[in-house]
Amino acid sequence: MTGNARILRLRIEEAATALGAANHATFGETVTATDAYGLVGSLDELVHRLPQLFGFIGRSVSQGPGWYFDDRGRDPASTRSEATGALALATAGIDVVTIQLTAAHNALGHLGLEGAEG
């Protein structure tokens, strides 16, 4: 594994662990809509960053150096192409998610909690 691959893997694993911890916190009490504004904003930022990673990984799979084999006996070039295509489709799916998260964040930004100071 290259040094850059180690760094990427470590950072992605850290992000996955942090997201898992956030999911665990959803078993607690609910939050206000004004608290949700900040949460959705952070999720929006996180999701907006995924296409760059997906694109980098896709380019690495399709253009990266090395000779490969497919343990199923398939043509490795086809397998790499399949993975690259799936990452491109994942990016397209993320684009839909980011539009909706931005819309939710914008809507929540108009809410205030009555009686709250600040």
C-alpha positions in Angstrom: 0.0 0.0 0.0 1.4 3.4 -1.0 1.8 6.2 1.6 -1.1 8.2 0.0 -3.3 5.1 0.1 -2.5 4.6 3.8 -3.4 8.3 4.6 -6.6 8.1 2.6 -7.6 4.8 4.2 -6.9 6.2 7.7 -8.9 9.4 7.1 -11.8 7.6 5.5 -11.9 5.0 8.4 -11.8 7.9 10.9 -14.8 9.6 9.1 -16.7 6.3 9.0 -16.1 5.9 12.8 -17.2 9.4 13.5 -20.3 9.0 11.4 -21.1 5.7 13.2 -20.8 7.5 16.6 -23.1 10.2 15.3 -25.6 7.6 14.3 -25.3 6.0 17.7 -26.3 9.4 19.2 -29.6 9.3 17.3 -30.8 6.8 20.0 -30.9 9.8 22.4 -33.4 12.6 22.7 -34.5 14.4 19.6 -33.1 17.9 18.7 -34.9 21.1 17.9 -35.3 22.2 14.3 -32.9 25.1 15.0 -30.3 22.5 16.1 -31.1 20.5 13.0 -30.0 23.5 10.9 -26.4 23.1 12.1 -26.5 19.3 11.8 -27.9 19.4 8.3 -25.3 22.1 7.3 -22.5 19.8 8.5 -24.0 16.8 6.7 -24.3 18.9 3.5 -20.7 19.9 3.7 -19.6 16.2 4.3 -21.7 14.9 1.4 -20.5 17.7 -1.0 -17.0 16.4 -0.4 -17.7 12.8 -1.4 -17.6 13.3 -5.2 -14.0 14.4 -5.1 -13.0 11.2 -3.3 -15.2 9.0 -5.6 -13.6 10.7 -8.6 -10.1 10.2 -7.3 -10.7 6.6 -6.5 -12.3 6.0 -9.9 -9.4 7.7 -11.7 -7.0 5.6 -9.7 -8.8 2.4 -10.5 -8.9 3.1 -14.2 -5.5 4.7 -14.7 -3.4 3.5 -11.8 -0.3 1.5 -12.4 0.1 -2.2 -12.0 -0.9 -5.6 -13.5 -4.1 -7.1 -12.1 -6.0 -10.4 -12.1 -9.6 -11.1 -11.3 -10.1 -14.0 -8.9 -13.3 -14.9 -10.7 -11.4 -15.5 -14.0 -12.9 -12.4 -15.6 -10.9 -9.8 -17.6 -9.4 -7.4 -15.0 -9.8 -4.5 -17.4 -13.6 -5.1 -17.5 -13.7 -5.4 -13.7 -11.8 -2.1 -13.3 -14.2 -0.5 -15.8 -17.2 -1.9 -13.8 -15.9 -0.4 -10.6 -15.2 2.9 -12.2 -18.7 3.0 -13.6 -20.2 2.2 -10.2 -18.2 5.0 -8.6 -19.5 7.4 -11.3 -23.1 6.4 -10.6 -22.5 6.8 -6.9 -21.3 10.4 -7.6 -24.5 11.0 -9.6 -26.5 9.8 -6.7 -24.6 12.0 -4.3 -25.5 15.0 -6.6 -29.2 14.3 -5.9 -28.6 14.1 -2.2 -26.6 17.3 -2.0 -29.4 19.2 -3.7 -31.9 18.0 -1.1 -29.6 18.6 1.8 -29.0 22.2 0.6 -32.7 22.7 0.3 -33.3 21.3 3.8 -30.5 23.5 5.2 -31.9 26.6 3.5 -35.4 25.9 4.8 -34.2 25.3 8.4 -32.3 28.5 8.3 -35.6 30.5 8.3 -36.7 28.9 11.6 -36.2 30.3 15.1 -37.3 28.8 18.4 -39.8 30.9 20.1 -38.7 32.1 23.5 -35.1 31.3 22.8 -32.5 34.0 23.5 -29.8 34.8 21.0 
